[in-house]
Amino acid sequence: MKKTRMLILLILMISVAAVSASANGLFIQSPLYPTSIDYSYVSQLGLGTAVEVGNLSSVPADSVLQAIGNAAYPVTPGDRFALSYSDGKSLITLELQADTDCKVNIPSVAVVDAAGMTYRDFKKYVENLISTYYTFSSPQLTITSCGVFSVRISGSVSYARYVTVWGLSRLSDLAVYADDFASTRDVIMVLRDGGSKSYDLYKAMREGSADDNPLLVPGCEVVFCEASAIVGIGGAVRKPGAYQPVAGESLFGMLERYCGGLLSSADKDSITVSNYTDGAFTVKTMDSEAAKAYIPVNGDMVTVAYSAQSMPYVTVTGAIATGEGTSTISAAGKVMYQFIPGETAQQLIRNIADLLIETSDMSSVYVLRDGARIMVDVSDALTTSGKGDVVLQQGDTVVIPFSQFTVTVTGAVNSPGSFAYMPDRGADYYINLAKGYSADSSRSFKIVDREGKKVTSDIVPADSTIIVNRNNLTTNLAIVASVLSIVSTVLTIIINGHTISTF
């Protein structure tokens, strides 16, 4: 049951991180989710990734040099040695090897039980032994290759198995095989004779306790017990991460011992503890004094707030860019802005200058407070005069309206006029708004900007004019037809008048 709850917790944290990544910067995740914390077993021990820890299945290339240079190297099954000494006038050279019980047979001398002996002790013992048998023989024992042996691992691992190690392999080297629910505080080594001892790998790796990271010995079994509690701690602490407290340890004690204490920028009165309990998240907030009495439980997620997170905030909405790469938008954006007490609207505008866009109407900025509009003079926003400024208050909404740009369509269209500007639109869009080309249109046009200069781009800029040309031939024919109609009318009148006068 404990493993199931911990697995659910990890899945939820991974899911939240994925949602945050896909939101393209518009989704702000609650700080109650310390998703940046690595809950892996090796990370809890400060070992980095499994790849960095290394591969135990092979002996290092410089193993002989390490064995010679390390006083702790034990005689290991499979170790090979070269022994040389003089017997009168003869030089004797022998190759020796430790068997599975670490016994070494020296022909014509003795069988030496080297179990539990270091290489240095074994070397000294053999050389003294040869000197006893052969006076003035000047014996020399040298290790020529290092052996390997197998140990069994079980418990909170992906599956029980035997792994190959060598003489200088330590208990911490097996951490790569433990799963993320294994205890860092209770790792048991069972010896061949049935004796056992528990070791605290956290103390060994994080606090430097050499006694808690012994060398592995032939025939032993390492059992990774299940963790009793794993607590994630993030926020304003020196060393955020996942930690396993000992029984009865307080939250404040964890912050001091494991996290190295709070940062100077921490808000000591805002320590939040959340947990997934009975199908729902429970959240409690406490100060540092309450943290001294609180005993963390398995699955707790602790977040120490920064002082800045306790500062008041305002909402900024309207003609601002909120997405990456956005230069102009027609839909309102919104951001939350934390401000320092006493900060003004003009200072806010200066601080978010990179969010302003082409259609931001800086002449109509206002603060919405308790349903009332307070206009802000941002003409001096880039100065420090403070003229027409407004001091921000918690809950304010700063509104930056869109500029009311237009595009004018004149000439041979059915309904000339000015129309609302839309970014990234071509001339056809605005001509359609003017109900299309008129009958006398040549279906050609030119675009001039607000200063009367010709625009060559296919995109119509704000405050420009589209002039649709008329068909000159059609116009001239219409004029001729009109003149002929008038002449015809005059001639008819004259003819009719002459006829009347004759009678």
C-alpha positions in Angstrom: 0.0 0.0 0.0 2.8 2.4 0.9 4.5 1.7 -2.5 1.2 2.4 -4.3 0.8 5.8 -2.7 4.3 6.8 -3.4 3.9 5.7 -7.1 0.7 7.7 -7.4 2.5 10.7 -6.0 5.4 10.4 -8.5 3.0 9.9 -11.5 1.0 13.0 -10.5 4.2 15.1 -10.2 5.4 13.9 -13.7 2.0 14.7 -15.2 1.9 18.2 -13.7 5.4 18.9 -15.1 4.2 17.7 -18.6 1.2 20.0 -18.5 3.4 22.9 -17.5 5.8 22.3 -20.3 3.1 22.1 -23.0 1.4 25.3 -21.9 3.8 27.5 -23.9 4.5 29.8 -21.0 0.9 30.8 -20.4 0.3 28.3 -17.6 1.6 29.2 -14.2 2.1 26.2 -12.0 1.4 26.4 -8.2 4.6 26.4 -6.2 3.1 23.6 -4.1 4.4 21.2 -6.7 8.2 20.9 -6.3 8.5 19.2 -9.7 12.1 20.1 -10.1 13.0 17.7 -7.4 14.7 14.4 -8.5 13.2 11.6 -6.4 15.6 8.9 -7.8 17.4 6.8 -5.2 20.9 7.8 -6.4 19.9 11.5 -6.3 18.7 11.1 -2.7 22.2 10.0 -1.9 23.8 12.8 -3.9 25.3 10.4 -6.4 23.9 12.0 -9.6 22.7 9.6 -12.3 23.1 5.9 -12.6 25.4 6.4 -15.6 27.7 8.6 -13.5 27.9 6.0 -10.7 29.5 3.5 -13.1 29.3 -0.1 -14.1 30.3 -2.7 -11.5 30.4 -5.7 -13.9 34.1 -5.2 -14.8 37.3 -4.6 -12.9 38.9 -1.2 -13.4 41.8 -1.1 -15.8 44.0 0.3 -13.1 42.8 -2.2 -10.5 46.3 -3.4 -9.6 47.6 0.1 -9.0 44.5 0.8 -6.9 45.1 -2.4 -4.9 48.8 -1.6 -4.3 48.0 2.1 -3.4 45.0 1.4 -1.1 45.8 0.1 2.3 42.2 -1.2 2.7 42.3 -3.5 -0.3 41.4 -7.0 0.9 42.7 -10.3 -0.5 39.9 -11.3 -2.9 39.1 -14.7 -4.5 40.8 -14.8 -7.8 43.7 -12.4 -6.9 46.9 -13.5 -8.5 50.4 -12.9 -7.0 54.0 -13.2 -8.1 56.4 -14.5 -5.3 60.2 -14.6 -5.8 62.9 -15.5 -3.3 66.4 -17.1 -3.4 67.1 -20.6 -2.2 70.8 -20.7 -1.8 72.1 -20.0 -5.3 68.8 -20.5 -7.0 66.1 -17.9 -7.7 62.6 -19.3 -7.1 59.6 -17.6 -8.9 56.1 -18.7 -8.2 52.6 -17.7 -9.4 50.0 -17.8 -6.6 46.3 -17.4 -6.6 43.6 -17.0 -3.9 40.8 -19.6 -4.2 37.1 -19.1 -3.4 37.8 -19.2 0.3 40.8 -16.8 0.0 43.3 -19.5 0.7 46.6 -19.3 -1.1 48.8 -22.4 -1.6 52.6 -21.7 -1.5 54.3 -24.9 -2.8 56.7 -26.5 -0.3 55.9 -23.9 2.3 52.3 -23.6 3.5 48.7 -22.9 2.7 47.9 -19.4 3.9 44.3 -18.5 4.9 44.1 -14.9 3.7 40.4 -14.3 4.4 39.9 -11.0 6.1 43.5 -9.9 5.4 44.4 -6.8 3.4 46.9 -7.1 0.6 49.5 -5.3 2.6 49.1 -7.6 5.6 49.2 -10.6 3.4 52.3 -9.4 1.6 54.1 -8.8 5.0 52.9 -12.2 6.3 54.1 -14.2 3.3 57.5 -12.4 3.1 58.1 -13.1 6.8 57.0 -16.7 6.3 59.5 -17.3 3.5 62.3 -15.6 5.4 61.6 -18.0 8.3 62.1 -21.0 6.0 64.8 -19.5 3.9 67.2 -17.2 5.6 68.5 -14.3 3.6 66.2 -15.2 0.7 65.0 -11.6 0.1 61.4 -12.6 -0.7 59.1 -10.3 -2.7 55.4 -10.7 -3.1 53.5 -8.6 -5.7 49.9 -8.6 -6.8 49.6 -9.1 -10.6 45.8 -9.1 -11.1 42.7 -8.5 -9.1 39.9 -11.1 -8.7 36.1 -10.6 -8.7 33.3 -12.2 -6.8 29.5 -12.1 -6.7 27.1 -10.7 -4.2 23.3 -11.1 -4.1 21.0 -8.0 -3.9 17.4 -8.2 -2.9 14.5 -6.3 -1.3 13.4 -2.9 -2.8 15.0 -3.6 -6.2 13.6 -4.2 -9.6 14.4 -7.9 -9.2 16.8 -9.9 -7.0 20.0 -10.9 -8.7 23.7 -11.5 -8.3 26.1 -8.8 -9.3 29.8 -9.0 -9.9 32.1 -6.8 -7.8 35.8 -6.6 -6.9 37.8 -6.0 -3.8 37.3 -2.2 -3.5 33.6 -2.3 -4.3 31.6 -0.6 -1.5 28.0 -0.8 -0.3 27.2 2.5 -2.0 28.3 1.1 -5.4 25.1 -1.1 -5.3 22.8 2.0 -5.1 22.2 1.9 -8.8 20.2 -1.3 -8.4 17.8 0.0 -5.7 14.4 1.4 -6.8 13.2 4.8 -5.9 11.2 3.5 -2.9 14.2 1.9 -1.2 15.5 3.2 2.1 18.7 5.2 2.2 18.7 4.9 6.0 18.4 1.1 6.4 20.5 -1.1 4.1 21.3 -4.5 5.5 24.4 -6.6 4.7 24.0 -10.3 5.5 27.3 -12.2 5.8 28.1 -15.7 4.8 28.0 -16.9 8.4 24.5 -15.5 8.9 25.5 -12.4 10.8 24.0 -9.1 9.6 24.3 -5.4 10.2 22.2 -2.3 9.1 23.9 0.7 7.5 22.8 4.3 6.9 23.8 5.1 3.3 22.6 8.7 3.7 25.0 9.3 6.6 27.8 7.6 4.5 27.3 9.6 1.3 25.9 13.0 2.6 27.6 13.2 6.0 30.8 11.3 5.4 30.3 8.4 7.8 32.9 5.8 6.6 31.6 3.1 9.0 28.2 3.2 7.1 29.8 2.4 3.7 31.8 -0.9 4.2 33.6 -2.8 1.5 31.6 -5.7 0.1 32.8 -9.2 1.1 32.5 -12.5 -0.7 29.3 -14.5 0.0 27.4 -11.5 1.4 23.8 -10.5 0.5 22.7 -6.9 0.4 19.0 -6.2 1.3 17.5 -2.8 0.4 14.6 -2.2 2.9 11.6 -0.2 1.9 11.7 3.5 2.9 9.4 4.5 5.7 9.0 8.1 4.5 10.2 10.1 1.5 9.7 13.9 1.8 10.3 16.4 -1.1 11.6 19.8 0.0 11.9 22.7 -2.4 11.8 26.5 -2.6 14.0 28.9 -0.6 16.4 26.3 0.9 20.1 25.8 0.2 19.8 22.1 -0.9 16.4 21.2 -2.3 15.7 17.5 -2.9 14.1 14.3 -1.7 15.0 13.2 1.8 14.2 10.3 4.2 13.8 11.4 7.8 14.5 9.2 10.7 11.7 8.4 13.2 10.6 11.4 15.2 12.6 13.9 13.2 10.8 17.3 12.8 10.3 19.3 9.6 12.5 22.1 11.0 15.2 19.6 11.8 15.0 18.3 8.2 15.4 21.8 6.9 18.5 22.4 9.0 20.1 19.0 8.7 19.4 17.9 5.1 18.7 21.2 3.3 21.4 23.2 4.9 18.9 25.7 6.3 16.8 28.4 4.7 18.0 31.0 2.3 18.2 34.6 3.4 15.4 35.4 1.0 13.1 32.8 2.5 9.7 33.7 4.1 9.9 31.9 7.4 6.2 32.4 8.0 5.2 30.6 4.7 6.2 26.9 4.8 3.6 24.9 2.9 3.2 21.2 3.3 1.0 19.3 0.8 0.2 15.6 0.6 -1.9 13.3 -1.5 -4.2 11.6 1.1 -7.3 9.5 0.5 -7.6 10.5 -3.1 -7.2 14.3 -2.6 -4.5 16.8 -1.8 -4.3 18.2 1.7 -2.4 21.5 2.2 -1.3 23.2 5.3 0.9 26.3 5.8 3.0 27.0 8.9 5.8 29.2 10.2 9.2 28.1 11.4 8.0 27.6 15.0 5.2 25.3 13.9 7.7 23.4 11.7 9.7 22.5 14.8 6.7 20.5 16.1 5.5 19.0 12.8 6.7 15.5 12.1 6.7 14.9 8.3 5.0 11.8 6.9 5.5 9.8 3.7 4.7 11.7 0.6 4.9 15.2 2.1 5.8 17.9 -0.4 7.3 20.9 1.4 7.8 24.3 -0.2 9.5 27.2 1.6 8.2 30.4 0.0 10.6 33.2 -1.1 9.9 36.6 0.5 9.0 37.8 -3.0 6.2 35.2 -3.2 4.4 37.0 -0.4 4.4 40.4 -2.1 1.1 41.8 -3.5 0.3 41.5 -7.2 -1.9 43.2 -9.8 -3.3 41.8 -13.1 -2.1 43.4 -16.3 -4.4 42.8 -19.3 -5.1 44.1 -22.8 -2.8 44.8 -25.6 0.3 42.9 -24.4 2.2 40.0 -25.7 2.2 36.8 -23.6 3.4 34.2 -26.0 7.0 33.6 -27.3 7.7 35.3 -30.6 4.4 37.4 -30.4 4.8 40.9 -31.9 1.2 41.9 -32.6 -2.0 40.3 -31.4 -5.7 41.1 -31.6 -6.7 39.1 -28.6 -6.2 40.4 -25.1 -3.3 39.0 -23.1 -3.0 38.7 -19.3 -0.1 38.4 -16.8 0.2 38.6 -13.1 2.7 41.2 -11.9 4.1 41.1 -8.3 5.0 44.6 -7.2 6.9 46.1 -4.3 4.8 48.2 -1.9 4.8 51.8 -3.1 5.5 50.9 -6.8 3.5 52.9 -9.3 1.7 52.2 -12.6 4.3 54.2 -14.5 7.1 52.0 -13.0 5.1 48.9 -13.9 4.9 50.1 -17.6 8.7 50.6 -17.6 9.2 47.1 -16.2 7.0 45.4 -18.8 8.1 47.5 -21.7 9.1 44.3 -23.6 5.5 43.1 -23.5 4.0 46.1 -25.2 3.0 45.6 -28.9 2.2 47.6 -32.0 -1.4 48.0 -31.1 -0.9 49.0 -27.4 -2.8 52.3 -26.9 -0.5 54.1 -24.4 -2.7 57.2 -24.3 -5.6 55.3 -22.7 -4.0 53.2 -19.9 -6.1 53.0 -16.8 -6.2 51.2 -13.4 -9.4 49.3 -12.6 -9.9 49.5 -8.8 -13.2 48.4 -7.0 -15.1 48.9 -10.3 -13.8 52.4 -10.9 -11.4 53.6 -13.6 -8.4 55.6 -12.7 -6.7 57.0 -15.7 -2.9 56.9 -15.9 -0.7 59.4 -17.7 2.0 57.2 -19.2 3.4 59.9 -21.4 6.1 60.3 -18.6 6.5 56.6 -18.0 10.0 56.6 -19.3 10.9 59.5 -16.9 10.7 59.7 -13.1 8.6 62.8 -12.9 5.6 60.9 -11.4 3.1 63.2 -13.2 -0.3 61.6 -13.4 1.0 58.5 -11.7 -1.0 56.0 -9.6 0.3 53.9 -6.7 -0.5 50.3 -7.2 -2.7 48.4 -4.7 -3.3 44.7 -4.2 -6.1 43.5 -6.5 -5.7 46.3 -9.0 -6.1 45.5 -12.7 -4.0 47.6 -15.1 -5.7 47.8 -18.5 -3.7 48.6 -21.7 -6.3 49.1 -24.4 -5.8 48.4 -28.1 -5.2 51.4 -30.4 -8.2 52.1 -32.6 -6.4 52.0 -36.0 -8.3 52.2 -39.2 -7.8 51.7 -43.0 -9.7 54.0 -45.5 -10.9 52.7 -48.8 -11.8 55.3 -51.5 -12.3 55.4 -55.3 -14.1 52.8 -57.4 -15.8 50.8 -54.7 -19.4 50.3 -53.9 -19.2 51.6 -50.3 -16.2 53.8 -49.6 -15.3 54.4 -45.9 -12.9 53.8 -43.0 -12.7 50.3 -41.5 -11.2 48.8 -38.3 -7.5 47.9 -38.8 -6.6 44.2 -38.6 -2.9 43.2 -38.5 -1.5 41.1 -41.3 -4.4 41.6 -43.7 -4.1 42.5 -47.4 -6.0 45.1 -49.6 -8.6 42.5 -50.7 -9.8 42.2 -47.1 -10.6 45.9 -46.9 -12.0 46.2 -50.4 -14.5 43.4 -49.5 -15.5 45.4 -46.4 -16.2 48.3 -48.9 -18.6 45.9 -50.7 -16.3 45.2 -53.5 -15.3 46.9 -56.8 -17.8 49.2 -58.5 -18.9 48.8 -62.1 -16.5 51.5 -63.3 -13.5 50.1 -61.4 -10.3 49.1 -63.2 -9.7 46.6 -60.4 -6.4 48.2 -59.7 -5.4 50.2 -56.6 -2.6 51.8 -54.8 -1.9 52.0 -51.0 -0.5 55.1 -49.3 0.5 55.3 -45.6 -0.5 57.9 -43.1 2.2 60.2 -44.5 1.1 59.8 -48.1 4.0 57.6 -49.1 3.3 54.7 -51.4 3.2 51.2 -49.8 4.8 48.4 -51.7 4.1 45.6 -49.2 1.3 43.1 -49.7 0.3 43.8 -46.0 -1.8 46.9 -45.4 -0.4 49.0 -42.5 -2.5 50.8 -39.9 -3.9 54.3 -40.8 -3.2 53.8 -44.5 -5.5 54.5 -47.5 -6.4 52.2 -50.4 -7.3 54.1 -53.5 -9.1 52.0 -56.1 -8.7 53.3 -59.6 -11.5 53.8 -62.1 -11.6 52.5 -65.7 -10.9 55.7 -67.8 -12.5 54.3 -71.0 -15.7 53.6 -69.3 -15.7 57.1 -67.7 -15.1 58.8 -71.1 -17.8 56.8 -72.8 -20.2 57.8 -70.1 -19.4 61.5 -70.6 -19.8 61.3 -74.4 -23.1 59.5 -73.9 -24.3 62.2 -71.5 -23.3 65.0 -74.0 -25.1 63.3 -76.9 -28.2 62.9 -74.8 -28.2 66.6 -74.1 -27.6 67.5 -77.8 -30.4 65.2 -78.9 -32.8 66.8 -76.4 -32.0 70.3 -77.7 -32.4 69.4 -81.3 -35.8 67.8 -80.6 -37.0 71.0 -79.0 -35.8 73.2 -81.9 -37.5 70.9 -84.5 -40.7 70.8 -82.6 -40.7 74.6 -82.2 -40.1 75.2 -86.0 -43.0 72.9 -86.9 -45.4 74.8 -84.6 -44.4 78.2 -86.0 -45.1 77.1 -89.7 -48.8 76.5 -89.0 
